[in-house]
Amino acid sequence: MAEEDSEKTEAPTQKRLDEALQRGDVVKSQEVNTWFVMAGATLMLMVFSGSMSSSLVTTLRGLIANSSIIRMDGPALPGLFQKLGLELIAAIAIPFLLMALAALCGNLIQHRLVWSYEPIVPKLSKISPMAGLQRLFSKQTLANFGKGLVKLAVVGTVLTILMWPERERMDALVRMDPAALLLFIRELALKLMGTVCAMLAIVAGADYLFQYQQWYEKQKMSLQEIKEEYKQTEGNPTIKGKLKQLRMRKARKRMMASVPKASVVITNPTHYAVALQYERGMEAPICVAKGMDALALKIREIAAAHSVPVVENPPLARALHATVEIDDPIPAEHYKAVAEVIGYVMKLRRRLAR
């Protein structure tokens, strides 16, 4: 396994990354999720603590003020609990919905939404004692353990520093007015949670970079894996080469079969040959065959065998070979030169016909 990992030195392909996403293998830092939940709780306490406490105080005050007339017998008691439960849910529903949304955002900001059943599919490796020991003493587990100790030490130290100046005020909490007590607790909680959020932001950023590096290293590929993937996606190079040769041979046969239909073959005596077909009513002559060297010689031989006129015009032959494709009309800039050649061929044919 170590040798296989050492061979995986190549950057992962896009196909490999897409497959990892489909498996649910994505970058995920639990610290980022923790930060979003903590930030959501802080925001909830800052914005909704007043309305939540007012709603709950009103409900409880009414319950205490009317305690003597509230019926507790028969079906009245379940009804009372139902009413209190609904009012409690109404008071905390929006804040807790925002906290759930914050937890969801903590995942979405790291990767797009993934639907995959593979992580929950039963596997023998998940219940194997040896695999469990390997996971227990893996680099990831040790890093998480060390990270937890550091986070606990840092957060504990900072919270101690923040709480120490408040020790005298906290001793007087038992003598404090309830309204002032709630305000003090809210102020202290916001102070502590804001400080924790600030520290966790640094921890979450560092942990995400670490998790991304670990995930990216796991996705790396060996040269053999890249070759195999290329064969699967692009096909075997040897087979592709043979298919390309086969297509070229078939195209060449079709091209040679069109040479006898040509009106003229324009050549550079030793290198180029371009066969053009022209009939009355056509907008422009069409190239039915072209070639260089041995292929040009073959075109001239077929043309001679089928009495197709061969005209030597080196500049025009080179220009047509470079600018026109098989079965395409010639470019407009060559109309005049080609028209002169075809006109000469037609005059020659009329003379021979006499």
FENWO-V370489 format. One line per field, one symbol per residue. ss: DSSP state (H for helix, E for strand, L for the rest). psi: psi as a letter, one per 40 degrees, with the letter a starting at -180 (. if undefined). Layout:
ss = ???
psi = ???
This chain:
ss = LHHHHHHLLELLLHHHHHHHHHLLLLLLLHHHHHHHHHHHHHHHHHHHHHHHHHHHHHHHHHHHHLLLLLLLLLHHHHHHHHHHHHHHHHHHHHHHHHHHHHHHHHHHLLLLLLLLLHHHLLLHHHHLHHHHHHHHLLHHHHHHHHHHHHHHHHHHHHHHHHHHLLHHHHHLHHHLLHHHHHHHHHHHHHHHHHHHHHHHHHHHHHHHHHHHHHHHHHHLELHHHHHHHHHHHHLLHHHHHHHHHHHHHHHHHHHHHHHLLLLEEEEELLLEEEEEELLLLLLLLEEEEEEELHHHHHHHHHHHHLLLLEEELHHHHHHHHHHLLLLLELLHHHHHHHHHHHHHHHHHHHHHHL
psi = ddddddegeiiiidddddddddeegihhhddddddddddddddddddedddddddddddddddddfddehheibeddddddddddddddddeddddddddddddddddediihhhheddehhidddehddddddddfiddddddddddddddddddddddddddeedddddeddeihdddddddddddddddddddddddddddddddddddddddddeiiidddddddddddeihddddddddddddddddddddeeddeidihhihdedihhhihhiheidiihheiiiibddddddddddddefhhhhhgdddddddddeiiheiiiideeddddddddddddddddddd.
